[in-house]
Amino acid sequence: MVEEQSRLAPQIIENIHRKAVDPVEEARALRRLIDEFNLSQGEVGKRIGRSKSAVNQSLRALTLPADILTEA
């Protein structure tokens, strides 16, 4: 499991850096990093080159109603 996580985290981070990732997809990837790798918002921010505040703002997209998330 640790090996899988070692490979998965860089892949998720690489996907976040792609320009084709929409904001909801990005927020889901950030949430996955936080949940699966027990990272704080600040730690995720450091790994992707953004502030803790920017990570927090991205994650707020996930609080939108499900129908809006589906459309996005």
DALIN-V477661 format. One record per residue. RES is the residue in one small letter. PHI is phi in whole degrees, 0 to 359 (999 if undefined). NEAR is the number of other ideal C-beta (glycine too) atoms within 10 Angstrom. Layout:
[[RES	PHI	NEAR] [RES	PHI	NEAR]]
This chain:
[[m	999	5] [v	297	5] [e	300	7] [e	299	9] [q	295	11] [s	298	10] [r	275	8] [l	288	14] [a	302	17] [p	298	10] [q	294	10] [i	296	18] [i	297	16] [e	299	11] [n	296	13] [i	296	20] [h	285	10] [r	296	9] [k	284	4] [a	277	6] [v	279	14] [d	282	10] [p	302	11] [v	289	17] [e	299	15] [e	297	19] [a	298	23] [r	295	18] [a	294	20] [l	297	27] [r	299	16] [r	296	15] [l	300	22] [i	294	16] [d	286	9] [e	280	13] [f	246	15] [n	51	9] [l	261	18] [s	276	11] [q	299	19] [g	295	13] [e	294	15] [v	297	27] [g	303	19] [k	298	14] [r	291	18] [i	255	19] [g	78	10] [r	227	17] [s	283	12] [k	301	14] [s	298	11] [a	295	15] [v	296	26] [n	301	15] [q	297	13] [s	297	23] [l	295	17] [r	297	10] [a	301	19] [l	286	12] [t	271	8] [l	292	14] [p	303	8] [a	305	7] [d	294	8] [i	288	10] [l	298	14] [t	296	9] [e	292	9] [a	289	12]]
